[in-house]
Amino acid sequence: MRIVLVHPNYHSGGAEIAGKWSPAWVAYLAGYLKAGGYSDIRFIDAMTDDLTEDELRAQLAASGADIVGTTAITPAIYKAERVLQIAKEVNPKVVTVLGGIHGTFMYQQVLIEAPWIDAVVRGEGEAVMLKLARAVDEGRWPDCRGQVAGIAYAEGSKVIATQAEPPIRDVDTIVADWGILDWEKYIYIPTGTRVATPNLARGCPFTCSFCSQWKFWRDYRVRDPKKVVDEIEELVTKYKVGFFILADEEPTINKKKFIEFCEEMIKRNLPVQWGINTRVTDIMRDEELLPFYRKAGLVHISLGTEAAAQLNLDIFNKETTVGQNKRAIDLLRNAGIVTEAQFIVGLENETAETLEETYRMVRDWNPDLANWSMYTPWPFSDLFKEMGDKVEVFDFEKYNFVTPIMRSKALDRAELLDLVMKNYRRFYMNKALFGYMWERDPLRRSYLVGCLKAFLKSAFERKFYDLGKRGYWGPLSKKFLKFEFDKSRKLADAPIAQQSADWKSAPKRKQDAAASTTAAAVAEMRACGGSTEQMDDIVVPPAEKIMACGGGTQQMPENEPVAKVH
């Protein structure tokens, strides 16, 4: 049986300006499937190769696929749906599968608007996809698809969600197959080397209101640091990777494991640099360890400072203060680590004055890099529900951190984008003239000049922030900006149905950890024990259908839902 995985061709001019990123989901999923006995796996990277629909159609036609799977974050959902539609057009008998965070929580809407999708994988995909593949391989699909945990599918006019698949407790059993990628394609512009995105842990114990990663993974689990470094050593020696970013939401949460990881990196002395995203509070906690982290090869830390105004920090549940943000950047600079400050802008209370405040503050903090991201209200996040009718745009393709989704009370979208571009121009012009070229540390200087190169390259190509598509050429062009929202796109009547709300409810120990004010308390409570999710409105399939699929009712966990009909 042949499985074809496709990365959809979606571009927005955001993170991709730094280079072409290797899609880790493919490597981890392929590795798990191969360990489960399915070695005939092909990968089509439609995004990196920028494939047209006709080119994708030709590759799918030549693939001979029995299953075609793709993934989607929210802005890529329409491209992912189209991938699977093309697969069905090529071969109506192929089984089409969608995974990723958007489908996990929005599967009702997805299955209604894209009826050619046979199954949506909800949450962590490896175990679910393996069981689905076995059902197809053994001829039990589609008759017994209700027995595949962790999926949703349409049956006539009904949408059915099967029982939840528990998170994989031992994440070290997921061994990535990085060989499935064509590594010559994945280059990180700042270093000019191949780039990878492995992970140290899955999930996050914190509950930021604008984020849903902690809800998607459902629990926080850490890998054996030595095995993670084994994986990185393979990436460096076998695939010539020169830079990696740990894909974790926050790899420093578990201080002990992160220290073990750094110790192992120092011990092996691998010729690779790396970066992470983390929280301000972890930097302050680890002040004395920062030189040690730098010795381990950590050269770039992106900080979720999020907002200059304390009001917005409180809205985001960041549990940090403006003063702490400045202190963390100072500490990183003193340790020789490149700092990137992240700002979220574009809420309804945004004004020209608040945007100017972020610029003055970023100049005062003096990070090496700064990024202003448009607030993007994920339709399954807590903050989205709180926004209510303030959200006017439901064209998810524009939910990409670079398009103004919210309409502020004081600014229209064109004015907001123009003021954000003004901040970028001033910040990087200052750095180019008075900062990067005069950096004394040769490694930092080389890295920062590489970052400037990536920024300027995307700007000249009109790809940064999708400026070319928007028609933005500076302040004089703001009257003519084209955001081109698809106004026909509507939100389903119940996007946050009860089953989705229950699915993403954090286990109690996660809630307790998030409420803790110290990192030590968080570390203690991340014991990685099992958790279950309770759901209402359970609909049990007829017993005779369960038995016909080779199972018995005793195989169904009593504390997991069997199916839900909507």
Salt bridges, closest charged atoms under 4 A:
GLU16 OE1 - HIS11 ND1 2.72
ASP40 OD1 - ARG2 NE 3.09
ASP40 OD1 - ARG42 NE 3.64
ASP49 OD2 - LYS185 NZ 2.85
ASP50 OD1 - HIS11 NE2 3.68
GLU53 OE1 - ARG82 NH2 3.06
GLU89 OE1 - ARG57 NH1 2.93
GLU89 OE2 - ARG82 NH1 3.23
ASP118 OD2 - LYS88 NZ 2.93
GLU124 OE2 - ARG202 NH1 2.80
GLU124 OE2 - ARG221 NH1 2.78
GLU126 OE2 - ARG202 NH2 2.68
GLU138 OE1 - ARG140 NE 2.90
GLU155 OE2 - ARG145 NH2 3.88
GLU155 OE2 - LYS545 NZ 3.83
GLU165 OE1 - LYS131 NZ 2.95
ASP172 OD1 - ARG223 NE 3.89
ASP177 OD2 - LYS34 NZ 2.54
ASP219 OD2 - ARG169 NH2 3.49
ASP219 OD2 - ARG509 NH2 2.62
ASP230 OD1 - ARG268 NH1 2.69
GLU231 OE1 - ARG223 NH2 2.66
GLU233 OE1 - ARG268 NH1 2.72
GLU264 OE2 - ARG268 NE 2.89
ASP282 OD1 - ARG285 NH1 3.81
ASP286 OD1 - LYS255 NZ 3.81
ASP286 OD1 - ARG285 NE 2.62
GLU287 OE2 - ARG327 NH2 3.08
GLU306 OE2 - LYS318 NZ 3.28
GLU319 OE1 - ARG279 NH2 3.82
ASP330 OD1 - ARG333 NH1 2.95
GLU340 OE1 - HIS300 NE2 2.92
GLU348 OE2 - LYS390 NZ 3.80
GLU356 OE1 - ARG426 NH2 2.92
ASP364 OD2 - LYS326 NZ 3.78
ASP368 OD1 - ARG444 NH2 2.89
ASP382 OD1 - LYS215 NZ 2.81
ASP382 OD1 - LYS385 NZ 3.89
GLU392 OE1 - ARG407 NE 3.07
GLU392 OE1 - ARG413 NH2 3.50
ASP395 OD2 - LYS398 NZ 3.10
ASP418 OD2 - LYS478 NZ 3.90
GLU439 OE1 - ARG444 NH2 3.06
GLU461 OE2 - LYS457 NZ 3.04
GLU461 OE1 - LYS463 NZ 3.65
ASP466 OD2 - ARG470 NH1 3.53
ASP486 OD2 - ARG489 NE 3.53
ASP512 OD2 - LYS508 NZ 2.93
GLU533 OE2 - ARG218 NH2 3.54
